[in-house]
Amino acid sequence: MIIKTKHLLILMIGLISGYSAAAQITQSELKQQKSMLEQKIQKMSEDEIRDYYHKMHTQKPARLDFSKIKKEYIAENPINKSKNFKAEELPSDMIFPIESDEVQAVLIEWPHFGEINYNGQTYQVEQTFEGYYMNQDYFGNVEFIPCITAPDVSLSSPYAKVHAELADAIQKHTQVWIVVFNADDTTSVKSFMEKRGTPLVNYRFFTYPGNSFWARDWGPVAFYYGDNDSIAFADFEYYGGRPLDDALPVKIASELGWKCFTNTIEYEGGNILVDGLGSLFTTSAVYSTNKDSYGLAWIDTTGENIKGGYYSKEPLSEAAVRDSIKRIMNLNNITVVPALTYDGGTGHIDLYADMWEETGFVAAKYPSALSSWADTKRLENNIDTFTSRTNYFGNKYDATRVPLPAKDNGSWYSNGRDYNNYTRCWANHIFVNDAIIQPVFYDTTLAASRQGDVEGNKKALEVLKQCYPGYTFEEIDVRSYDGSGGAIHCITKQIPAENPVRIYHQPARWFNTSNNGNKYNVEVLSQNQSGIDNVKIFYKTVKENSFNELVLTYSGDNLFKGEIILDENVLIDTLQYYISSTSNNGKTINKPMTAHNGGFYVMPYGKDVNTYNNDFAYDDEDNVGLYTSDTKEMESISEIYPNPAINEASVTLNNTSDLYYRIINLKGQVVTYGKINKNIGSFKFQTKDMKAGNYWIIFTDGNISTSRKLVIAK
């Protein structure tokens, strides 16, 4: 039986003082011990496995008490001696792409178990260095204990299940790169995937020892540079207790033949949100992690005795942190907002926001039931700060809001500490070309008591699909990660594509033809190492069956412009369009990349279009148009009354067949929808939860449609 982690505290008290000479283990003994550990893992229950991960592999590891570490265990970081890299070594033309840009791979680290044997007893741990667990006792001494690791390939493990589903979802849309600790671990992982019925077919292994599996935070921050759009890594310093993970970007870059620029700024990938055009959004957690004097753990096994401890580092001011990150990432703007208090302890921005468009955010919205929370108010202030900033195209960023996931029973969290046991968030997903790998918190294949908030999850997914048009959603139940401080985004890292065709654009949210005329001016920034051959806009109104093509004119500085001619006489209609750019070397990319799957920008326009509601978006998967088909039955539908409405509105009709309705806001988004049974005579719409503004109700029998205008007054 593997002894639980809480007993490790007894071990800490009993450690001998000073450097230790760890017992030597032969390869035969190592293989035998690993085999025994693998057998133990297979026999562990799901609850035992959860217990191990919750104690050992939280996103932010437990911080040791550096104040008690004796001076002989502190050393100066050799990177500091050379003052990191020289400024002139950094490329001057670095471009850090937005996460929704094309990728060639997604990097993950497979979860592993660690075990030590001390005085005849076994303890579960997280490996510190290859083959060693570093322990600090209460007197400030450090000792190294031989550690055995084995990959988690247990069919009982919810963590192995998540990583298997993740690897399979990734390989459907790009190559999955998997870090394992030892060469024979590749066989174990491949066998596990085959047993699950999802064999690896589009993959690459990187065999290097590691600590945990939070690839986003230790992972390389990739960028383009030079005339050939070469790829390189910016390698920030990771949490001090995970030195093996911190070293992975350098090792992976070396294997790939790419440059890697290492520095000692402590910064995790989950707190990096860029728009691809030189602006970074992050939280104050980056300041707090750089205020202390202790950095990475280190080890020296070259002598008779093993030595080790922690590197010292210079505490940095907020100004120094900002200046360093701005230089390292070639940024024009940095926006730093206060970190939330209850987010699993990381303070990371990816726990509540992301960007698929370079001009706006999709961010969490806490429910009114949690309005008194300090984090609720702080989040709203943060979003206000984001949307007060000016983007590359000279406009303000905008934000679409999505509701916070609830508990399994659909109830809300009682307080911040309660939420900290979950830290659920819809935005903690990843873009993989035309797909989004989405964390969810339900599973209908489980027993009813374990399924979760099925209705709430499905409703939220409707919201998300409207926010990310045309994307294929690959759902993964991540409730095993509750309380760990992260989910899908936190355990993955996108690797940008070779030979990128970059497309950046300021979409119009709405267009009033009375004030602006019938010409909608389109401007697109597009780049490629070989230059751009052409940029096209494909557009149509919702009632048109095919797209029109407009070739844009080059206007200098990688900008392409054109005009879409609109019908200036309509009261309200919706324009749908996407962008296509072809490079001189023959590569074509669409934006959105989901254009083949119905993904496009949506712009309401007309004489009556004066604003739009961007707080909550709902999916209109059938793209019902704002137009009228004249038939006798449809003409019998009355106007809406009362109009304006407050709590409810009614309509009379003479329908001999079932009708369907959708209420659409001025952005073309479906707020609610339903069915009207035949021969009903009249029907009431509930409007009390709708925001004040103008809407359209679309009636259809599946073949023909008509619309009625609805005004909500509050």
Sequence and secondary structure as in RCSB ss.txt:
>XXXX:A:sequence
MIIKTKHLLILMIGLISGYSAAAQITQSELKQQKSMLEQKIQKMSEDEIRDYYHKMHTQKPARLDFSKIKKEYIA
ENPINKSKNFKAEELPSDMIFPIESDEVQAVLIEWPHFGEINYNGQTYQVEQTFEGYYMNQDYFGNVEFIPCITA
PDVSLSSPYAKVHAELADAIQKHTQVWIVVFNADDTTSVKSFMEKRGTPLVNYRFFTYPGNSFWARDWGPVAFYY
GDNDSIAFADFEYYGGRPLDDALPVKIASELGWKCFTNTIEYEGGNILVDGLGSLFTTSAVYSTNKDSYGLAWID
TTGENIKGGYYSKEPLSEAAVRDSIKRIMNLNNITVVPALTYDGGTGHIDLYADMWEETGFVAAKYPSALSSWAD
TKRLENNIDTFTSRTNYFGNKYDATRVPLPAKDNGSWYSNGRDYNNYTRCWANHIFVNDAIIQPVFYDTTLAASR
QGDVEGNKKALEVLKQCYPGYTFEEIDVRSYDGSGGAIHCITKQIPAENPVRIYHQPARWFNTSNNGNKYNVEVL
SQNQSGIDNVKIFYKTVKENSFNELVLTYSGDNLFKGEIILDENVLIDTLQYYISSTSNNGKTINKPMTAHNGGF
YVMPYGKDVNTYNNDFAYDDEDNVGLYTSDTKEMESISEIYPNPAINEASVTLNNTSDLYYRIINLKGQVVTYGK
INKNIGSFKFQTKDMKAGNYWIIFTDGNISTSRKLVIAK
>XXXX:A:secstr
  B GGGHHHHHHT  SS B      HHHHHHHHHHHHHHHHHS HHHHHHHHHHH  SS     GGGS GGGEE
E HHHHTTSS GGGS TT B   TTS EEEEEEE  EEEEEEETTEEEEE   BTTEEEEE TTS EEEEEEEEE
E   TT HHHHHHHHHHHHHHTTSEEEEEESSTTHHHHHHHHHHHTT    SEEEEE   S   HHHHS EEEEE
TTTTEEEEEEEE  TT HHHHHHHHHHHHHHT EEEEEEEE  GGG EE SSSEEEEETHHHHTTSSSEEEEEEE
 SSSSBEEEEEE     HHHHHHHHHHHTT SEEEEE   SSSTTS  GGGTEE SSTTEEEEEE  GGGTTSHH
HHHHHHHHHHHHHSB TTSSB EEEEEE    TTS   SSHHHHHTT   TT  EEETTEEEEEESB TTS GGG
SB HHHHHHHHHHHHHHSTT EEEEEE GGGTTTT  TGGG EEEE SS  EEEE   S EEHHHHTTEEEEEEE
EE TT EEEEEEEEEETT SS EEEE EEEETTEEEEEEE  TT SSEEEEEEEEEEETTS EEEESTTGGGT  
EEEEEETT      S     TT   S     HHHHT    BSSSBSSEEEEE   SS EEEEEEETTS EEEEEE
E TT  EEEEE TTS SEEEEEEEESSS EEEEEEEE  
